[in-house]
Amino acid sequence: MVAHLAFRGPRSRTFLGVARLPHRARDVVRRPGGDPAIPLLPPRPRAAPRGARGEGHPLGHLPRPRDRSADGRPGCRPSPDPPPGDNGPVTSSDDPGSTALTGLRPRLPSPLQEVTDERFARRGIRLLLKRDDLIHPELVGNKWRKLAPNLAAAGGRTVLTFGGAHSNHLRATAAAGRLLGLRTVGVVRGQELADRPLNPSLARCVSDGMRLHFVDRATYRRKTEPETLAAVLRAADAETAYVVPEGGSNSPAVRGCRTLGAELAGRADVVAVACGTGGTLAGLAAGLGTGGRALGVPVLKGGFLADVTRALQDEAFGGPRGDWSLDDRFHFGGYARVPEELDAFAEDFEHRHGIPVERLYVAKLLYALVALAEEDAFPRGSTVAAVITGRPFP
Ligand SMILES: Cc1ncc(COP(=O)(O)O)c(C=O)c1O
């Protein structure tokens, strides 16, 4: 009966509420304690920003996790009276297996596909593609891994989250809402967009039932400050909503990404992933444990991601986990910048291997790996896995 309720999926909020009861009870009890004719030229190594991690050959000196005692541990404050937007303590419901999403039949573990690419093969490197893009047709890649535990934790409440006008995360959340019968609210960066026709990405969100709430960019920047968040929730008429941060990276999400690492542990020497908020990398590295090194390729400019990833691990696991580093040279000018060179690279990769290459994240990751291979950053005989975290839209 319990399994039936939990796995059949919520056709109604009442149904979901009943299915969650055993989890709630358990939480209460536990609370105390991813060959052209003329091969593309490899990229010129870009100058690494001064002081950034990943200078030179990042794989040559992967930074080890910091001394635990030297790190601060933000966000570990128990609060008896959570402020608006505080989703409460993380509980056993972070476990994606406990969610009705399982009824959507995700393809897990996702396929691990070996491809023959002469740019790697001539250096004696095996290239594997971790096809997270095949997990689910609508909740693609890391979206599945990050959203599943959050949707479980939401317990049928309205789910409110944040994103830009082209956010993969907003679309995935909206799709999840439709598939699971959950109400969703998307807080969109840019008040000016409210008066314009919706772009295809936001139009998809709306057709999936997401209610959009546009905020000005200054407010959006401050959205994690408690008062600003409270004001946004009030203005969006969603004060009791379960709040998922921009990009979906919170502790449940980071822990959800551990399974990605666990699926790859011992299968590759280096597992590389494109990074936005760092949540996927944080969980991947933890799941890999000693079974491989994780390499993050930030798609945003700024060199801030190491600190953010560390903080995410602190919050999710209480300290650093796994062996990870970042290479900051492949953002191509910043988020959503897709110059012709990158687009041509991605198109070429698609022709070589017959897989669709998402441009904002996955293309930068694959470009980085080809560049690193050209730099002889991977020793002969090594196996490199690239996580294909998304698919092109539309
Ligand atoms: C396709 C794709 N790959 C990678 C990422 C980066 O994930 P994270 O924000 O966890 O670093 C994102 C953003 O969520 C994404 O949409």
The ligand as an SDF file (V2000), in Angstrom:
LIG
                    3D

 16 16  0  0  0  0  0  0  0  0999 V2000
   22.8730   21.1440  -19.4500 C   0  0  0  0  0  0  0  0  0  0  0  0
   23.5200   21.6000  -18.1650 C   0  0  0  0  0  0  0  0  0  0  0  0
   24.7380   21.1300  -17.8490 N   0  0  0  0  0  0  0  0  0  0  0  0
   25.3750   21.5180  -16.7080 C   0  0  0  0  0  0  0  0  0  0  0  0
   24.7850   22.4260  -15.8410 C   0  0  0  0  0  0  0  0  0  0  0  0
   25.5520   22.8580  -14.6230 C   0  0  0  0  0  0  0  0  0  0  0  0
   25.0480   22.3080  -13.4600 O   0  0  0  0  0  0  0  0  0  0  0  0
   25.3860   23.0100  -12.0770 P   0  0  0  0  0  0  0  0  0  0  0  0
   24.5510   24.2520  -12.0160 O   0  0  0  0  0  0  0  0  0  0  0  0
   24.9640   21.9970  -11.1000 O   0  0  0  0  0  0  0  0  0  0  0  0
   26.8350   23.3340  -12.0420 O   0  0  0  0  0  0  0  0  0  0  0  0
   23.5110   22.9480  -16.1340 C   0  0  0  0  0  0  0  0  0  0  0  0
   22.8500   23.8800  -15.2220 C   0  0  0  0  0  0  0  0  0  0  0  0
   22.0560   23.5130  -14.4550 O   0  0  0  0  0  0  0  0  0  0  0  0
   22.8600   22.5310  -17.3260 C   0  0  0  0  0  0  0  0  0  0  0  0
   21.6500   23.0080  -17.6820 O   0  0  0  0  0  0  0  0  0  0  0  0
  1  2  1  0
  2  3  1  0
  2 15  2  0
  3  4  2  0
  4  5  1  0
  5  6  1  0
  5 12  2  0
  6  7  1  0
  7  8  1  0
  8  9  2  0
  8 10  1  0
  8 11  1  0
 12 13  1  0
 12 15  1  0
 13 14  2  0
 15 16  1  0
M  END
$$$$
